[in-house]
Amino acid sequence: MRVLEGVAGQVEMSLRWVLRFAYGDSVPWVRRGERDGQECIVALAGPSAVALYGDRLPYRVHGKRAHEAEFTISAGERLSWVMEFAYSPDEPPAPVDAMAEVARSEAFWLGWSSRIDYDGPHAEAVRRSLITLKGLSYAPTGGIVAAPTTSLPETFGGERNWDYRYCWLRDATFTLLALDNFGCTDEAAAWRRWLLRAVAGDPADLQIMYGLGGERHLVEWEVDWLPGYRGARPVRVGNAAYRQLQLDVYGEVMDALHLARERGLGETADSWAMQRGMLRHLEKVWEQPDKGLWEVRGPDRHFTHSRVMLWVAFDRAVRAVEEHDLPGPVQRWRELREAVHAEVLAKGWNASVGAFTQYYGGTELDAATLLIPAVGFLPGDDPRVLGTLDAISRVLKHGDLVDRYETGHGESEVDGLVGVEGSFLACSFWYVDALALAGRREEALAMYDRLVDLCNDVGLLAEEYDAGTGRMLGNFPQAFSHLALVNSAAVLFGGHTRDERHRSGAA
């Protein structure tokens, strides 16, 4: 929908309409048509069709494969246009009233946002983030995409360009916590239903991400005829990481479903059976190395964060039995929980570095270790947590921005990619949470204030931020960044934290 209204005087306007399908590779056949007495322009290419209605329809420009129109709009005059996808190329869709649709959309969003239960500091930013998460959700299934874009670069002119138009299981706990903390319970329940549908099946086939409807095949290919944003190549469609083994997602799923139980989203026999099946599979594979939460394209390793999330998986299983009376081999799960905990303390902690490192035996740091207190693995004031916080401050933190891990100008040994990326905004908010959980609340509050100021003029965040140029990097808007902003507000200003027990009020 586009509505143009003359406020004062007269203004000369130019309209240009250029349509391409298949990522710019398919030039449609464009013709004029009519539906229900209204003239329209219809563009057809194979199975794809679009119809344009409007008060000033453009005309074909010879030699340009484009349609243009020039006109004058005067004070008090209102013009509108509607572009609609056609489900059948043989007949254009029925025209709709643009002003009525705008009014309907406004009423929906005003009604929905009025349910957000938050009046604390930075209320506008928190509310905008929750509205953004709603906008990234697909109502028929409840799935929430990581971002609605593909291949917006993490490094200008570089190869760190990924397709984020999918639903990551890793977002599950953050999403449920963010939505349910602030009154968006229907969306939290819808996300859980999507999660249960997506992971149903053989636990050995569990993926780290799925399509909006739970689709499993997300084959990655390169759109080699597009130059990419500011020369960033390749432009990718699909995401090959869906085939990776990332053991942390088992912990994320178990944590999310445990959180749902504690929030009163009733457990079903089928969903608990599915979780027990996941745990049986995890017992067989938990000792394997993996690709880690950053989906590296380097070698498999025993990433410390992945090992911590294995502990979370078994811990939440134990708590399901102990706190919610669900059936299961709790003693076996206790033994595995303790074994993983001891292993992480012995191999993930590097005394010479004074921090938990990115992977066993390494010296590199990883901002994901900031989540260790958030998931309940160690208290926020544990000396090892404090040492990790200080080490990350020295190496990965630049002002208020925190990098995921170190990247260099040559090929990275860890992720197998070239180039330096920006600072990861979610990690910056995780640092705020770690400060708060360490008892350094004043530092956390000040840092949170400054991070929120990085939102653009309409309150949106990308995946990363480049302090040198003062601009955002990566796909946009990014659910992970907005989830982190919202959940930091819960940690700092009330609401429930990730590892808080008995959220449902159970004894």
C-alpha positions as CSV (number, residue, x, y, z in Angstrom):
1,M,0.0,0.0,0.0
2,R,1.2,3.5,-0.8
3,V,-0.9,6.6,0.0
4,L,0.2,10.1,-1.1
5,E,-1.5,13.1,0.4
6,G,-1.1,16.8,-0.6
7,V,-0.8,18.9,2.5
8,A,-0.1,22.4,1.0
9,G,0.5,23.9,-2.4
10,Q,1.3,21.8,-5.4
11,V,4.1,19.2,-5.8
12,E,5.4,17.6,-9.0
13,M,5.8,13.9,-8.5
14,S,7.5,11.1,-10.4
15,L,6.6,7.4,-10.1
16,R,8.7,4.6,-11.4
17,W,7.7,0.9,-11.2
18,V,10.2,-1.8,-12.0
19,L,9.4,-5.4,-11.1
20,R,11.7,-8.5,-11.3
21,F,11.2,-12.0,-10.1
22,A,13.7,-14.8,-9.1
23,Y,16.2,-12.5,-7.4
24,G,16.3,-10.2,-10.4
25,D,16.9,-12.9,-12.9
26,S,13.4,-13.1,-14.4
27,V,12.0,-10.1,-16.4
28,P,8.1,-10.4,-16.4
29,W,5.7,-9.9,-19.2
30,V,3.7,-6.8,-18.3
31,R,0.3,-5.9,-19.6
32,R,-2.7,-3.8,-18.7
33,G,-5.8,-5.5,-17.4
34,E,-9.0,-5.0,-15.5
35,R,-10.7,-6.6,-12.5
36,D,-14.1,-5.5,-11.0
37,G,-14.1,-2.4,-13.2
38,Q,-10.7,-1.2,-12.1
39,E,-7.8,-0.9,-14.4
40,C,-4.5,-2.6,-13.3
41,I,-1.1,-3.5,-14.5
42,V,-0.3,-7.2,-14.3
43,A,3.3,-8.6,-14.4
44,L,3.6,-12.4,-15.2
45,A,6.7,-14.7,-15.1
46,G,6.2,-18.4,-14.8
47,P,4.2,-19.2,-11.6
48,S,4.6,-15.6,-10.3
49,A,2.2,-12.8,-10.9
50,V,1.7,-9.3,-9.4
51,A,-1.0,-6.7,-10.0
52,L,-0.7,-3.0,-9.5
53,Y,-3.8,-0.8,-8.9
54,G,-3.7,2.9,-8.4
55,D,-5.1,6.4,-9.1
56,R,-2.2,7.2,-11.4
57,L,-1.0,4.1,-13.1
58,P,2.4,4.4,-14.9
59,Y,3.1,3.6,-18.5
60,R,5.8,1.6,-20.2
61,V,8.9,3.5,-21.0
62,H,10.4,2.4,-24.3
63,G,13.8,0.7,-24.0
64,K,13.9,0.7,-20.2
65,R,11.8,-2.3,-19.2
66,A,10.2,0.0,-16.7
67,H,6.9,1.9,-16.1
68,E,6.8,5.6,-15.2
69,A,4.3,8.4,-14.5
70,E,4.6,12.1,-13.8
71,F,1.8,14.1,-12.2
72,T,1.0,17.0,-9.8
73,I,-0.6,16.5,-6.4
74,S,-2.4,19.5,-4.8
75,A,-3.4,20.4,-1.3
76,G,-6.3,18.2,-0.1
77,E,-5.8,15.6,-2.8
78,R,-5.1,12.0,-1.9
79,L,-3.8,9.3,-4.2
80,S,-3.2,5.6,-3.5
81,W,-1.6,2.5,-5.0
82,V,-1.9,-1.2,-4.1
83,M,0.4,-3.9,-5.4
84,E,-0.8,-7.5,-4.8
85,F,0.6,-10.9,-5.4
86,A,-1.7,-13.1,-7.5
87,Y,-2.2,-16.7,-6.6
88,S,-3.3,-17.4,-10.1
89,P,-1.5,-15.9,-13.1
90,D,-4.7,-16.2,-15.2
91,E,-6.7,-13.7,-13.2
92,P,-5.4,-10.6,-11.2
93,P,-6.4,-10.4,-7.5
94,A,-9.5,-8.4,-6.6
95,P,-8.7,-4.7,-5.8
96,V,-8.8,-3.6,-2.2
97,D,-9.3,-0.2,-0.5
98,A,-5.9,1.1,0.4
99,M,-7.1,3.5,3.1
100,A,-9.3,0.9,4.7
101,E,-6.3,-1.5,4.8
102,V,-4.0,1.1,6.3
103,A,-6.7,1.8,9.0
104,R,-7.1,-1.9,9.7
105,S,-3.4,-2.4,10.0
106,E,-3.1,0.6,12.4
107,A,-5.9,-0.8,14.5
108,F,-4.3,-4.2,14.7
109,W,-0.9,-2.9,15.8
110,L,-2.3,-0.4,18.3
111,G,-4.4,-3.1,19.8
112,W,-1.6,-5.6,20.0
113,S,1.0,-3.3,21.4
114,S,-1.4,-2.2,24.1
115,R,-1.0,-5.7,25.6
116,I,2.7,-5.2,26.2
117,D,3.1,-5.1,30.0
118,Y,6.2,-2.9,30.5
119,D,6.5,0.6,31.9
120,G,10.1,0.6,33.1
121,P,13.2,2.4,31.8
122,H,13.6,2.6,28.0
123,A,10.0,1.5,27.6
124,E,9.9,2.8,24.0
125,A,12.9,0.6,23.0
126,V,11.6,-2.5,24.8
127,R,8.1,-2.1,23.3
128,R,9.6,-1.5,19.8
129,S,11.7,-4.6,20.1
130,L,8.7,-6.7,21.1
131,I,6.7,-5.2,18.2
132,T,9.6,-6.1,15.9
133,L,9.5,-9.7,17.1
134,K,5.8,-9.8,16.4
135,G,6.5,-8.4,12.9
136,L,9.1,-11.2,12.3
137,S,6.6,-13.9,13.2
138,Y,4.5,-15.9,10.8
139,A,1.0,-16.1,12.2
140,P,-0.1,-19.4,10.6
141,T,2.7,-21.4,12.3
142,G,4.1,-19.2,15.1
143,G,7.6,-19.3,13.7
144,I,9.8,-16.3,14.1
145,V,12.6,-15.6,11.5
146,A,16.0,-14.5,12.6
147,A,15.8,-11.6,10.1
148,P,13.7,-11.0,7.0
149,T,16.8,-10.4,4.8
150,T,19.6,-12.4,3.2
151,S,23.3,-11.5,2.6
152,L,23.5,-8.1,4.2
153,P,27.2,-8.2,5.0
154,E,28.9,-8.6,8.3
155,T,32.0,-7.2,6.5
156,F,31.6,-4.7,3.7
157,G,33.0,-6.3,0.6
158,G,33.6,-9.6,2.3
159,E,32.2,-13.1,2.3
160,R,30.4,-13.1,5.7
161,N,27.0,-12.9,4.1
162,W,24.3,-15.3,5.2
163,D,20.6,-16.0,4.6
164,Y,18.7,-15.4,7.9
165,R,15.1,-15.9,6.7
166,Y,14.7,-19.0,8.9
167,C,13.8,-20.0,12.4
168,W,16.7,-21.0,14.7
169,L,16.1,-23.3,17.6
170,R,18.8,-21.4,19.5
171,D,16.4,-18.5,19.7
172,A,13.8,-20.6,21.5
173,T,14.5,-19.8,25.1
174,F,15.3,-16.1,24.5
175,T,12.0,-15.8,22.5
176,L,9.8,-17.5,25.1
177,L,11.4,-15.4,27.9
178,A,11.2,-12.1,26.0
179,L,7.6,-12.6,24.9
180,D,6.1,-14.1,28.1
181,N,7.9,-11.7,30.4
182,F,6.0,-8.7,29.0
183,G,2.5,-9.9,28.4
184,C,2.8,-11.5,24.9
185,T,1.6,-14.9,26.1
186,D,-0.3,-15.9,23.0
187,E,2.9,-15.4,20.9
188,A,4.9,-17.4,23.4
189,A,2.4,-20.3,23.2
190,A,2.4,-20.1,19.4
191,W,6.2,-20.2,19.3
192,R,6.2,-23.3,21.5
193,R,3.7,-25.0,19.2
194,W,6.0,-24.2,16.3
195,L,9.0,-25.6,18.2
196,L,7.3,-28.9,19.0
197,R,6.1,-29.4,15.4
198,A,9.5,-28.5,14.0
199,V,11.6,-30.9,16.1
200,A,9.1,-33.8,15.9
201,G,10.6,-36.9,14.4
202,D,13.7,-38.9,14.9
203,P,15.9,-37.0,17.5
204,A,18.9,-37.9,15.4
205,D,17.5,-35.7,12.7
206,L,17.3,-32.6,14.9
207,Q,18.4,-29.5,13.0
208,I,19.5,-26.2,14.3
209,M,17.1,-24.2,12.1
210,Y,13.9,-24.8,10.1
211,G,11.7,-22.9,7.7
212,L,8.7,-20.9,8.8
213,G,6.5,-23.9,8.4
214,G,9.0,-26.3,9.9
215,E,10.6,-27.0,6.5
216,R,13.9,-29.0,6.8
217,H,15.7,-28.7,3.5
218,L,17.3,-25.2,3.4
219,V,19.9,-25.9,0.7
220,E,22.4,-23.1,0.2
221,W,23.2,-21.7,-3.2
222,E,24.8,-18.6,-4.5
223,V,23.0,-15.9,-6.6
224,D,26.0,-15.2,-8.8
225,W,24.4,-12.6,-11.0
226,L,23.8,-10.1,-8.1
227,P,26.7,-7.9,-7.0
228,G,25.6,-7.9,-3.3
229,Y,25.3,-4.9,-1.0
230,R,28.3,-2.6,-1.4
231,G,30.1,-5.4,-3.3
232,A,29.7,-8.1,-0.6
233,R,29.8,-11.5,-2.4
234,P,28.5,-14.0,-2.6
235,V,24.7,-13.4,-2.2
236,R,23.3,-16.6,-0.7
237,V,19.9,-18.2,-0.6
238,G,19.5,-21.0,1.9
239,N,21.8,-21.8,4.7
240,A,24.1,-24.8,4.7
241,A,24.5,-24.6,8.5
242,Y,21.2,-26.5,8.8
243,R,23.3,-29.7,8.3
244,Q,25.7,-28.9,11.1
245,L,25.9,-30.7,14.4
246,Q,25.5,-28.0,17.1
247,L,25.0,-29.7,20.4
248,D,24.0,-26.6,22.2
249,V,20.6,-26.6,20.5
250,Y,19.6,-29.6,22.7
251,G,20.1,-27.5,25.7
252,E,18.2,-24.6,24.2
253,V,15.2,-26.8,23.3
254,M,15.1,-28.5,26.8
255,D,15.5,-25.1,28.5
256,A,12.7,-23.5,26.4
257,L,10.3,-26.3,27.1
258,H,11.2,-26.3,30.8
259,L,10.6,-22.6,30.8
260,A,7.2,-23.2,29.1
261,R,6.2,-25.7,31.8
262,E,7.1,-23.2,34.5
263,R,5.1,-20.5,32.8
264,G,2.0,-22.7,32.9
265,L,2.0,-23.9,29.2
266,G,0.9,-27.4,30.0
267,E,3.1,-30.3,29.1
268,T,1.6,-33.0,26.9
269,A,2.5,-36.7,26.9
270,D,3.7,-36.4,23.3
271,S,5.9,-33.4,24.0
272,W,7.6,-35.0,27.0
273,A,8.0,-38.3,25.0
274,M,9.7,-36.2,22.3
275,Q,12.1,-34.6,24.9
276,R,12.9,-38.1,26.4
277,G,13.8,-39.2,22.9
278,M,16.1,-36.2,22.4
279,L,17.8,-37.1,25.7
280,R,18.3,-40.7,24.7
281,H,20.0,-39.6,21.5
282,L,22.0,-37.0,23.4
283,E,23.4,-39.7,25.7
284,K,24.9,-41.3,22.6
285,V,26.4,-38.2,21.0
286,W,27.2,-35.8,23.8
287,E,31.0,-36.5,23.8
288,Q,31.3,-35.5,20.1
289,P,32.9,-32.2,19.0
290,D,30.6,-29.9,17.0
291,K,30.4,-26.6,15.1
292,G,29.3,-24.4,18.1
293,L,26.6,-21.8,18.3
294,W,28.4,-19.5,15.8
295,E,28.1,-22.1,13.1
296,V,31.7,-22.0,12.2
297,R,32.8,-23.4,8.9
298,G,36.1,-24.4,10.3
299,P,36.9,-27.8,12.1
300,D,34.7,-29.4,14.7
301,R,35.8,-28.7,18.3
302,H,34.6,-29.1,21.8
303,F,33.3,-25.6,22.2
304,T,32.8,-24.6,25.8
305,H,29.4,-23.0,25.2
306,S,28.2,-26.2,23.6
307,R,29.4,-28.2,26.6
308,V,27.7,-25.8,29.0
309,M,24.4,-26.2,27.1
310,L,24.7,-30.0,27.3
311,W,24.7,-29.5,31.0
312,V,21.6,-27.4,30.6
313,A,19.9,-30.2,28.7
314,F,20.5,-32.8,31.4
315,D,19.8,-30.3,34.2
316,R,16.4,-29.3,32.8
317,A,15.6,-33.0,32.4
318,V,16.4,-33.6,36.1
319,R,14.3,-30.6,37.1
320,A,11.4,-31.8,35.0
321,V,11.3,-35.0,37.2
322,E,12.1,-33.3,40.5
323,E,10.0,-30.2,40.2
324,H,7.2,-31.3,37.8
325,D,6.9,-35.1,38.6
326,L,7.5,-36.2,35.0
327,P,8.7,-39.7,34.5
328,G,12.3,-40.5,33.4
329,P,15.6,-42.1,34.4
330,V,16.5,-39.2,36.7
331,Q,19.6,-40.8,38.3
332,R,21.2,-41.4,34.8
333,W,20.5,-37.8,33.9
334,R,22.0,-36.6,37.2
335,E,25.1,-38.6,36.6
336,L,25.5,-37.1,33.1
337,R,24.8,-33.6,34.4
338,E,27.6,-33.9,36.9
339,A,30.0,-35.5,34.4
340,V,29.5,-32.6,31.9
341,H,29.8,-30.0,34.7
342,A,33.1,-31.5,35.9
343,E,34.4,-31.7,32.3
344,V,33.7,-28.1,31.6
345,L,35.4,-26.9,34.8
346,A,38.4,-29.1,34.0
347,K,38.8,-28.4,30.3
348,G,36.9,-25.2,29.5
349,W,38.6,-23.2,32.2
350,N,42.1,-22.0,31.3
351,A,44.0,-20.9,34.4
352,S,46.8,-19.3,32.4
353,V,44.3,-17.1,30.5
354,G,42.2,-16.7,33.7
355,A,38.9,-17.3,31.8
356,F,36.7,-19.9,30.2
357,T,38.0,-20.2,26.6
358,Q,36.2,-20.7,23.3
359,Y,37.0,-24.4,23.1
360,Y,38.9,-27.1,25.1
361,G,42.6,-26.6,25.0
362,G,42.5,-23.2,23.3
363,T,43.4,-19.7,24.5
364,E,40.9,-17.7,22.4
365,L,37.9,-16.1,24.1
366,D,34.2,-16.3,23.1
367,A,31.5,-14.0,24.3
368,A,29.1,-17.0,24.5
369,T,30.8,-17.9,27.8
370,L,29.1,-14.8,29.2
371,L,26.0,-16.9,29.4
372,I,27.4,-19.3,31.9
373,P,25.8,-17.5,34.9
374,A,22.6,-16.8,33.0
375,V,21.8,-20.5,32.4
376,G,22.7,-21.4,36.1
377,F,25.9,-23.3,35.4
378,L,27.8,-21.1,37.9
379,P,26.8,-18.1,40.1
380,G,27.4,-14.7,38.6
381,D,29.9,-13.9,41.3
382,D,32.0,-17.1,40.9
383,P,35.7,-16.1,40.6
384,R,35.9,-18.0,37.3
385,V,32.9,-16.1,35.9
386,L,34.4,-12.8,37.1
387,G,37.7,-13.7,35.5
388,T,36.0,-14.5,32.2
389,L,34.1,-11.2,32.3
390,D,37.4,-9.3,32.9
391,A,39.2,-11.2,30.1
392,I,36.4,-10.5,27.6
393,S,36.5,-6.9,28.6
394,R,40.2,-6.7,27.8
395,V,40.1,-8.6,24.5
396,L,36.7,-8.6,22.9
397,K,35.1,-5.4,24.3
398,H,35.5,-2.1,22.5
399,G,33.8,0.7,24.4
400,D,30.3,-0.7,24.9
401,L,30.5,-3.2,22.0
402,V,31.5,-6.8,22.3
403,D,32.8,-9.1,19.6
404,R,31.7,-12.7,19.4
405,Y,35.3,-13.9,19.1
406,E,38.5,-12.6,17.5
407,T,38.6,-12.4,13.7
408,G,41.6,-11.4,11.6
409,H,42.4,-10.2,8.2
410,G,43.6,-13.7,7.0
411,E,41.5,-16.8,7.2
412,S,40.4,-17.5,10.7
413,E,41.5,-20.9,12.1
414,V,38.2,-21.2,14.0
415,D,35.5,-20.1,11.5
416,G,37.3,-20.8,8.3
417,L,36.4,-17.3,6.9
418,V,38.3,-14.2,5.9
419,G,37.9,-10.7,7.2
420,V,37.0,-8.8,10.3
421,E,33.4,-8.6,11.3
422,G,31.6,-6.0,13.4
423,S,30.7,-6.3,17.1
424,F,27.8,-8.6,17.8
425,L,25.0,-6.6,19.5
426,A,23.5,-9.6,21.3
427,C,26.9,-10.3,22.9
428,S,27.0,-6.7,24.1
429,F,23.7,-7.1,25.9
430,W,24.9,-10.5,27.3
431,Y,27.8,-8.5,28.8
432,V,25.3,-6.2,30.5
433,D,23.5,-9.3,31.9
434,A,26.8,-10.8,33.2
435,L,27.7,-7.5,34.9
436,A,24.3,-7.4,36.6
437,L,24.5,-11.0,37.7
438,A,28.0,-10.3,39.0
439,G,26.6,-7.6,41.3
440,R,28.0,-4.7,39.2
441,R,24.6,-3.2,38.6
442,E,25.6,0.4,38.1
443,E,28.0,-0.5,35.3
444,A,25.3,-2.7,33.8
445,L,22.8,0.1,33.8
446,A,25.1,2.7,32.3
447,M,26.2,0.3,29.5
448,Y,22.6,-0.7,28.8
449,D,21.6,3.0,28.4
450,R,24.3,3.5,25.8
451,L,23.6,0.3,23.9
452,V,19.9,1.2,23.6
453,D,21.0,4.5,22.0
454,L,22.4,2.5,19.1
455,C,18.9,1.8,17.8
456,N,18.2,3.6,14.6
457,D,15.5,6.3,14.1
458,V,12.7,3.8,14.2
459,G,14.1,1.7,17.0
460,L,15.6,-1.1,15.0
461,L,18.9,-3.0,15.3
462,A,20.9,-5.2,12.9
463,E,23.0,-8.1,13.9
464,E,26.2,-6.2,14.3
465,Y,27.6,-2.7,14.7
466,D,30.8,-1.2,13.4
467,A,32.1,1.3,15.9
468,G,34.6,2.7,13.3
469,T,32.0,3.8,10.8
470,G,29.1,4.2,13.3
471,R,26.8,2.0,11.3
472,M,25.1,-1.3,11.5
473,L,26.2,-4.5,9.8
474,G,24.5,-7.8,8.9
475,N,20.9,-8.8,8.3
476,F,18.3,-6.4,9.5
477,P,16.2,-6.1,11.7
478,Q,17.8,-8.9,13.7
479,A,15.6,-10.9,16.2
480,F,18.6,-12.0,18.3
481,S,19.6,-8.3,18.9
482,H,16.0,-7.3,19.9
483,L,15.6,-10.5,22.1
484,A,18.8,-9.6,23.9
485,L,17.7,-6.0,24.5
486,V,14.3,-7.1,25.9
487,N,15.8,-9.8,28.1
488,S,18.4,-7.4,29.5
489,A,15.5,-5.2,30.5
490,A,14.1,-8.1,32.4
491,V,17.3,-8.8,34.2
492,L,17.8,-5.1,35.1
493,F,14.3,-3.8,35.7
494,G,12.2,-6.8,36.8
495,G,10.5,-9.7,35.1
496,H,11.8,-13.2,35.2
497,T,15.4,-14.3,34.5
498,R,16.3,-17.4,32.5
499,D,17.3,-19.6,35.4
500,E,14.8,-18.5,38.0
501,R,13.2,-21.4,39.6
502,H,9.5,-22.0,40.3
503,R,8.2,-19.3,38.0
504,S,4.8,-20.9,37.9
505,G,4.6,-20.6,41.7
506,A,5.1,-24.3,42.3
507,A,6.4,-25.4,45.7
